[in-house]
Amino acid sequence: MSDSNFRSPDLFDSVGISLQRPAQHQDTLLRQARLLSDDADSASAGTNKKKYDNRKLGAKNLRKVVQVVEDVRSVAPYDAGELGFYSQILVQTSLPHKNPGDDLPAWSRVNRNFTLTINNTSYFDPVRKEHVKYGLPYGTLARLIFAWMGTEAVRTRNPKLELGDTFGNFLQKLDIQRTGGARGTYQAVQNQLTRLIHSPISWSFNPPQDRDGSWKPRPAADQGQNIFPIESRNLLWDPARPDERGLWTSEITLNQIFYNHLLRHNVPVDMRVIRELARLHSSLGIDIYTWVTFRVHELEAPTRAIPWRALAAQMGSSHKDMSEFARDFKRNWQKVHALYPQANLEFVQGGLRLHPSRTHVLSLPATTKKD
């Protein structure tokens, strides 16, 4: 299958050139901040966690959330240097929200006629004298790394991406807090980067069968591609010594097919939103945000009701049933809507309906040159 089988959003051709700057009231910002901070990572775990009030959240963290909401609402991403680009593949389907198991051979998500499969490869452990699985990429950090790769590929117009001459430099590029220990960001980022590097991806496309455009599986059809998104790497840092410089700058090189896909079929996003949702451990929130801004960019009329079962097949995991998925979706939608208030989504019986809305990233100003 060629890249032409993907619909390109072409968001830069949409109307409007900048975000408006409405007056913000402190009580409104606090209310939105509480929505963002409330039950932050329930979507990733698929379980009910205790909610945070202002006292439990802490004044410092609350101020940070308020500042992010205010910045996102008042300053356009290209004015703030935060214009990002996300793979359309990961909008049509999604990564796991939590570790599906290091020994799981593969992970698949389905969106009607499109199927994404991520395969789990292994390495030989000379000490144990056996092959050990790397594990599959999952969660908010894997999505953040994918967003960073897409953004850098589009920005530099080069499949070779520089990660920095220290591991700490790479964390700065991701703009996440630096923490050590078994549960710190050093270990977590290195773990997800390793999984991503060693995980081949395949996607398949089954075109509509009926002449009226309705979709039915066509067993004889077989279109798809199999790639390693990261084709090669040269990592010369030591995560245990994040500020120790390597002999050269560490870098990765994207697969040419994947690189071309990112250039032609990306979804423009606000990296501040991606990072804040990642900081709040809301991987489902990232999936909702990228999906909604992609879907509404050329929507001229309300969609038909989109059932929960279709959304769960596309972006759900670790949920016992549709009611649990629906609760997690609604909870995380509140976080997304606080950062993307222009989106118009209506919950209906058994699912939801999207209404025409302003896409979150509007077209570039006329004075900005595109490469």
C-alpha positions as a Python dict, from the first residue, in 0.01 Angstrom:
ca = {
    (1, 'M'): (0, 0, 0),
    (2, 'S'): (130, 343, -85),
    (3, 'D'): (99, 655, 125),
    (4, 'S'): (-170, 776, -112),
    (5, 'N'): (-413, 540, 64),
    (6, 'F'): (-409, 771, 364),
    (7, 'R'): (-623, 1082, 359),
    (8, 'S'): (-404, 1383, 420),
    (9, 'P'): (-556, 1632, 665),
    (10, 'D'): (-400, 1934, 490),
    (11, 'L'): (-490, 2140, 795),
    (12, 'F'): (-283, 2435, 677),
    (13, 'D'): (-541, 2494, 407),
    (14, 'S'): (-822, 2545, 659),
    (15, 'V'): (-957, 2892, 728),
    (16, 'G'): (-823, 3124, 998),
    (17, 'I'): (-467, 3214, 1080),
    (18, 'S'): (-441, 3264, 1455),
    (19, 'L'): (-604, 3185, 1786),
    (20, 'Q'): (-816, 3453, 1944),
    (21, 'R'): (-714, 3577, 2287),
    (22, 'P'): (-1030, 3587, 2499),
    (23, 'A'): (-1016, 3735, 2847),
    (24, 'Q'): (-948, 3464, 3101),
    (25, 'H'): (-1098, 3468, 3447),
    (26, 'Q'): (-906, 3304, 3728),
    (27, 'D'): (-1202, 3100, 3846),
    (28, 'T'): (-1253, 2960, 3496),
    (29, 'L'): (-886, 2867, 3470),
    (30, 'L'): (-895, 2701, 3811),
    (31, 'R'): (-1201, 2502, 3712),
    (32, 'Q'): (-1034, 2383, 3393),
    (33, 'A'): (-711, 2305, 3580),
    (34, 'R'): (-903, 2089, 3826),
    (35, 'L'): (-1058, 1897, 3536),
    (36, 'L'): (-713, 1836, 3393),
    (37, 'S'): (-568, 1724, 3724),
    (38, 'D'): (-863, 1516, 3839),
    (39, 'D'): (-806, 1139, 3817),
    (40, 'A'): (-517, 1200, 3578),
    (41, 'D'): (-409, 850, 3481),
    (42, 'S'): (-729, 648, 3515),
    (43, 'A'): (-739, 601, 3138),
    (44, 'S'): (-396, 442, 3125),
    (45, 'A'): (-477, 189, 3395),
    (46, 'G'): (-844, 140, 3313),
    (47, 'T'): (-920, 150, 3688),
    (48, 'N'): (-1085, 391, 3927),
    (49, 'K'): (-836, 604, 4120),
    (50, 'K'): (-904, 859, 4392),
    (51, 'K'): (-972, 1211, 4276),
    (52, 'Y'): (-756, 1508, 4363),
    (53, 'D'): (-892, 1822, 4522),
    (54, 'N'): (-701, 2150, 4541),
    (55, 'R'): (-534, 2057, 4870),
    (56, 'K'): (-413, 1718, 4744),
    (57, 'L'): (-306, 1859, 4409),
    (58, 'G'): (-84, 2122, 4569),
    (59, 'A'): (-58, 2490, 4492),
    (60, 'K'): (258, 2460, 4283),
    (61, 'N'): (117, 2195, 4051),
    (62, 'L'): (-217, 2372, 4025),
    (63, 'R'): (-43, 2694, 3918),
    (64, 'K'): (143, 2498, 3651),
    (65, 'V'): (-176, 2349, 3514),
    (66, 'V'): (-345, 2691, 3515),
    (67, 'Q'): (-50, 2840, 3328),
    (68, 'V'): (-62, 2568, 3062),
    (69, 'V'): (-436, 2618, 3008),
    (70, 'E'): (-388, 2994, 2981),
    (71, 'D'): (-91, 2967, 2745),
    (72, 'V'): (-263, 2718, 2513),
    (73, 'R'): (-578, 2928, 2496),
    (74, 'S'): (-409, 3264, 2443),
    (75, 'V'): (-103, 3196, 2223),
    (76, 'A'): (-114, 3004, 1895),
    (77, 'P'): (128, 2708, 1879),
    (78, 'Y'): (338, 2854, 1596),
    (79, 'D'): (368, 3183, 1786),
    (80, 'A'): (482, 2988, 2092),
    (81, 'G'): (721, 2765, 1893),
    (82, 'E'): (503, 2465, 1982),
    (83, 'L'): (370, 2355, 1643),
    (84, 'G'): (395, 1977, 1632),
    (85, 'F'): (311, 1699, 1388),
    (86, 'Y'): (168, 1358, 1473),
    (87, 'S'): (153, 1047, 1259),
    (88, 'Q'): (-188, 993, 1103),
    (89, 'I'): (-135, 620, 1152),
    (90, 'L'): (-146, 670, 1528),
    (91, 'V'): (-460, 880, 1495),
    (92, 'Q'): (-646, 614, 1301),
    (93, 'T'): (-536, 353, 1556),
    (94, 'S'): (-340, 371, 1880),
    (95, 'L'): (-62, 228, 2092),
    (96, 'P'): (-131, 33, 2413),
    (97, 'H'): (-216, 250, 2714),
    (98, 'K'): (-24, 32, 2956),
    (99, 'N'): (222, -254, 2921),
    (100, 'P'): (30, -537, 2754),
    (101, 'G'): (296, -783, 2870),
    (102, 'D'): (662, -805, 2772),
    (103, 'D'): (609, -1152, 2622),
    (104, 'L'): (308, -1058, 2409),
    (105, 'P'): (414, -1134, 2049),
    (106, 'A'): (215, -851, 1886),
    (107, 'W'): (-44, -578, 1942),
    (108, 'S'): (-320, -486, 1697),
    (109, 'R'): (-583, -213, 1672),
    (110, 'V'): (-859, -192, 1411),
    (111, 'N'): (-1039, 108, 1260),
    (112, 'R'): (-1290, -25, 1009),
    (113, 'N'): (-1078, -112, 703),
    (114, 'F'): (-744, -19, 859),
    (115, 'T'): (-543, -245, 1091),
    (116, 'L'): (-224, -157, 1276),
    (117, 'T'): (-1, -428, 1421),
    (118, 'I'): (311, -368, 1632),
    (119, 'N'): (538, -669, 1667),
    (120, 'N'): (753, -760, 1965),
    (121, 'T'): (1109, -860, 1875),
    (122, 'S'): (1378, -1015, 2092),
    (123, 'Y'): (1751, -1008, 2161),
    (124, 'F'): (1989, -1281, 2274),
    (125, 'D'): (2097, -1254, 2637),
    (126, 'P'): (2448, -1405, 2661),
    (127, 'V'): (2419, -1442, 3038),
    (128, 'R'): (2086, -1621, 3038),
    (129, 'K'): (2171, -1782, 2702),
    (130, 'E'): (1822, -1728, 2569),
    (131, 'H'): (1623, -1482, 2364),
    (132, 'V'): (1443, -1211, 2560),
    (133, 'K'): (1162, -988, 2430),
    (134, 'Y'): (1220, -613, 2419),
    (135, 'G'): (853, -542, 2487),
    (136, 'L'): (608, -317, 2304),
    (137, 'P'): (596, 65, 2328),
    (138, 'Y'): (306, 192, 2536),
    (139, 'G'): (167, 482, 2737),
    (140, 'T'): (220, 856, 2727),
    (141, 'L'): (598, 858, 2679),
    (142, 'A'): (581, 641, 2366),
    (143, 'R'): (325, 881, 2221),
    (144, 'L'): (536, 1182, 2320),
    (145, 'I'): (842, 1034, 2147),
    (146, 'F'): (637, 964, 1834),
    (147, 'A'): (511, 1324, 1841),
    (148, 'W'): (866, 1454, 1879),
    (149, 'M'): (988, 1242, 1585),
    (150, 'G'): (706, 1362, 1362),
    (151, 'T'): (767, 1722, 1458),
    (152, 'E'): (1143, 1702, 1397),
    (153, 'A'): (1098, 1520, 1065),
    (154, 'V'): (863, 1788, 933),
    (155, 'R'): (1066, 2075, 1079),
    (156, 'T'): (1407, 1962, 951),
    (157, 'R'): (1292, 1783, 633),
    (158, 'N'): (1548, 1516, 717),
    (159, 'P'): (1494, 1151, 819),
    (160, 'K'): (1807, 1169, 1039),
    (161, 'L'): (1709, 1315, 1376),
    (162, 'E'): (1960, 1440, 1633),
    (163, 'L'): (1879, 1337, 1988),
    (164, 'G'): (2163, 1531, 2153),
    (165, 'D'): (2513, 1462, 2278),
    (166, 'T'): (2385, 1357, 2623),
    (167, 'F'): (2081, 1167, 2740),
    (168, 'G'): (1987, 1477, 2938),
    (169, 'N'): (1981, 1675, 2611),
    (170, 'F'): (1724, 1436, 2471),
    (171, 'L'): (1503, 1479, 2778),
    (172, 'Q'): (1530, 1856, 2727),
    (173, 'K'): (1416, 1813, 2366),
    (174, 'L'): (1114, 1621, 2496),
    (175, 'D'): (1071, 1896, 2756),
    (176, 'I'): (993, 1661, 3042),
    (177, 'Q'): (1109, 1670, 3400),
    (178, 'R'): (1438, 1492, 3472),
    (179, 'T'): (1413, 1238, 3755),
    (180, 'G'): (1625, 936, 3843),
    (181, 'G'): (1553, 610, 4019),
    (182, 'A'): (1363, 302, 3912),
    (183, 'R'): (1043, 504, 3852),
    (184, 'G'): (1211, 819, 3719),
    (185, 'T'): (1199, 965, 3370),
    (186, 'Y'): (1555, 854, 3286),
    (187, 'Q'): (1459, 488, 3312),
    (188, 'A'): (1111, 536, 3162),
    (189, 'V'): (1224, 729, 2852),
    (190, 'Q'): (1512, 492, 2781),
    (191, 'N'): (1276, 197, 2819),
    (192, 'Q'): (1018, 336, 2576),
    (193, 'L'): (1282, 448, 2325),
    (194, 'T'): (1436, 99, 2328),
    (195, 'R'): (1097, -64, 2276),
    (196, 'L'): (1013, 176, 1993),
    (197, 'I'): (1347, 122, 1817),
    (198, 'H'): (1302, -253, 1814),
    (199, 'S'): (930, -272, 1729),
    (200, 'P'): (844, -327, 1362),
    (201, 'I'): (505, -197, 1253),
    (202, 'S'): (275, -332, 986),
    (203, 'W'): (-44, -178, 862),
    (204, 'S'): (-300, -320, 625),
    (205, 'F'): (-582, -164, 429),
    (206, 'N'): (-892, -346, 304),
    (207, 'P'): (-1081, -125, 54),
    (208, 'P'): (-1463, -107, 38),
    (209, 'Q'): (-1631, -391, -145),
    (210, 'D'): (-1972, -248, -233),
    (211, 'R'): (-2020, 5, -510),
    (212, 'D'): (-2234, 220, -282),
    (213, 'G'): (-1926, 284, -67),
    (214, 'S'): (-2034, 72, 230),
    (215, 'W'): (-1757, -134, 376),
    (216, 'K'): (-1741, -511, 387),
    (217, 'P'): (-1428, -723, 422),
    (218, 'R'): (-1280, -841, 96),
    (219, 'P'): (-1083, -1157, 177),
    (220, 'A'): (-891, -1155, -152),
    (221, 'A'): (-758, -801, -100),
    (222, 'D'): (-422, -761, 72),
    (223, 'Q'): (-263, -417, 83),
    (224, 'G'): (-14, -307, 345),
    (225, 'Q'): (338, -223, 453),
    (226, 'N'): (584, -364, 705),
    (227, 'I'): (854, -135, 844),
    (228, 'F'): (1071, -45, 1137),
    (229, 'P'): (981, 323, 1195),
    (230, 'I'): (1337, 377, 1320),
    (231, 'E'): (1565, 220, 1063),
    (232, 'S'): (1897, 277, 1238),
    (233, 'R'): (2031, 434, 1554),
    (234, 'N'): (2358, 561, 1692),
    (235, 'L'): (2313, 609, 2065),
    (236, 'L'): (2637, 706, 2237),
    (237, 'W'): (2505, 820, 2572),
    (238, 'D'): (2473, 648, 2909),
    (239, 'P'): (2130, 698, 3071),
    (240, 'A'): (2293, 628, 3409),
    (241, 'R'): (2508, 940, 3349),
    (242, 'P'): (2258, 1173, 3178),
    (243, 'D'): (2497, 1472, 3161),
    (244, 'E'): (2801, 1281, 3037),
    (245, 'R'): (2875, 1368, 2676),
    (246, 'G'): (2929, 1098, 2417),
    (247, 'L'): (3199, 1106, 2155),
    (248, 'W'): (2944, 1224, 1898),
    (249, 'T'): (2584, 1338, 1893),
    (250, 'S'): (2338, 1052, 1928),
    (251, 'E'): (2093, 1018, 1641),
    (252, 'I'): (1828, 799, 1486),
    (253, 'T'): (1732, 759, 1121),
    (254, 'L'): (1369, 709, 1025),
    (255, 'N'): (1260, 454, 770),
    (256, 'Q'): (1212, 632, 436),
    (257, 'I'): (854, 510, 397),
    (258, 'F'): (766, 630, 747),
    (259, 'Y'): (949, 958, 693),
    (260, 'N'): (759, 1024, 369),
    (261, 'H'): (435, 941, 548),
    (262, 'L'): (512, 1196, 820),
    (263, 'L'): (578, 1466, 561),
    (264, 'R'): (265, 1398, 360),
    (265, 'H'): (12, 1269, 612),
    (266, 'N'): (72, 1430, 946),
    (267, 'V'): (-176, 1582, 1187),
    (268, 'P'): (-70, 1928, 1315),
    (269, 'V'): (-96, 1946, 1694),
    (270, 'D'): (-2, 2175, 1980),
    (271, 'M'): (294, 2016, 2157),
    (272, 'R'): (198, 2191, 2481),
    (273, 'V'): (-123, 1988, 2484),
    (274, 'I'): (60, 1662, 2410),
    (275, 'R'): (314, 1728, 2686),
    (276, 'E'): (56, 1832, 2946),
    (277, 'L'): (-158, 1526, 2881),
    (278, 'A'): (159, 1314, 2900),
    (279, 'R'): (255, 1482, 3229),
    (280, 'L'): (-89, 1393, 3362),
    (281, 'H'): (-42, 1030, 3245),
    (282, 'S'): (-340, 1058, 3012),
    (283, 'S'): (-252, 845, 2710),
    (284, 'L'): (-620, 816, 2620),
    (285, 'G'): (-638, 1195, 2638),
    (286, 'I'): (-361, 1219, 2376),
    (287, 'D'): (-549, 976, 2152),
    (288, 'I'): (-874, 1172, 2192),
    (289, 'Y'): (-705, 1507, 2127),
    (290, 'T'): (-530, 1398, 1806),
    (291, 'W'): (-837, 1213, 1680),
    (292, 'V'): (-1081, 1500, 1738),
    (293, 'T'): (-861, 1771, 1584),
    (294, 'F'): (-806, 1543, 1284),
    (295, 'R'): (-1172, 1454, 1236),
    (296, 'V'): (-1322, 1803, 1268),
    (297, 'H'): (-1082, 1987, 1037),
    (298, 'E'): (-1308, 1950, 734),
    (299, 'L'): (-1632, 1847, 899),
    (300, 'E'): (-1928, 2035, 750),
    (301, 'A'): (-2213, 1855, 925),
    (302, 'P'): (-2252, 1649, 1241),
    (303, 'T'): (-2133, 1291, 1212),
    (304, 'R'): (-2356, 995, 1262),
    (305, 'A'): (-2344, 850, 1610),
    (306, 'I'): (-2004, 684, 1656),
    (307, 'P'): (-2053, 378, 1880),
    (308, 'W'): (-1835, 312, 2183),
    (309, 'R'): (-1741, -30, 2046),
    (310, 'A'): (-1585, 130, 1735),
    (311, 'L'): (-1389, 380, 1944),
    (312, 'A'): (-1276, 107, 2183),
    (313, 'A'): (-1149, -103, 1892),
    (314, 'Q'): (-956, 200, 1769),
    (315, 'M'): (-811, 342, 2092),
    (316, 'G'): (-925, 140, 2392),
    (317, 'S'): (-742, -123, 2592),
    (318, 'S'): (-750, -281, 2938),
    (319, 'H'): (-1120, -206, 2980),
    (320, 'K'): (-1354, -475, 3105),
    (321, 'D'): (-1655, -355, 2907),
    (322, 'M'): (-1793, -68, 2703),
    (323, 'S'): (-1933, 113, 3006),
    (324, 'E'): (-1588, 131, 3163),
    (325, 'F'): (-1436, 254, 2838),
    (326, 'A'): (-1712, 516, 2804),
    (327, 'R'): (-1644, 643, 3157),
    (328, 'D'): (-1271, 671, 3088),
    (329, 'F'): (-1333, 843, 2756),
    (330, 'K'): (-1566, 1102, 2914),
    (331, 'R'): (-1325, 1167, 3201),
    (332, 'N'): (-1034, 1222, 2966),
    (333, 'W'): (-1246, 1426, 2727),
    (334, 'Q'): (-1285, 1681, 3007),
    (335, 'K'): (-907, 1721, 3016),
    (336, 'V'): (-885, 1755, 2639),
    (337, 'H'): (-1172, 2003, 2627),
    (338, 'A'): (-1005, 2223, 2890),
    (339, 'L'): (-710, 2260, 2652),
    (340, 'Y'): (-914, 2251, 2330),
    (341, 'P'): (-1243, 2429, 2411),
    (342, 'Q'): (-1326, 2492, 2044),
    (343, 'A'): (-1404, 2122, 1990),
    (344, 'N'): (-1775, 2039, 1980),
    (345, 'L'): (-1853, 1683, 2085),
    (346, 'E'): (-2191, 1548, 2192),
    (347, 'F'): (-2241, 1230, 2392),
    (348, 'V'): (-2540, 1027, 2277),
    (349, 'Q'): (-2687, 693, 2369),
    (350, 'G'): (-2421, 428, 2305),
    (351, 'G'): (-2153, 663, 2175),
    (352, 'L'): (-2088, 1017, 2060),
    (353, 'R'): (-2133, 1258, 1773),
    (354, 'L'): (-1882, 1515, 1643),
    (355, 'H'): (-2010, 1855, 1534),
    (356, 'P'): (-1836, 2100, 1298),
    (357, 'S'): (-1568, 2275, 1502),
    (358, 'R'): (-1253, 2474, 1459),
    (359, 'T'): (-952, 2247, 1433),
    (360, 'H'): (-707, 2310, 1714),
    (361, 'V'): (-414, 2411, 1491),
    (362, 'L'): (-523, 2658, 1229),
    (363, 'S'): (-342, 2753, 909),
    (364, 'L'): (-4, 2921, 924),
    (365, 'P'): (14, 3300, 895),
    (366, 'A'): (68, 3422, 540),
    (367, 'T'): (409, 3562, 640),
    (368, 'T'): (534, 3220, 747),
    (369, 'K'): (718, 3028, 480),
    (370, 'K'): (664, 2659, 442),
    (371, 'D'): (956, 2437, 346),
}
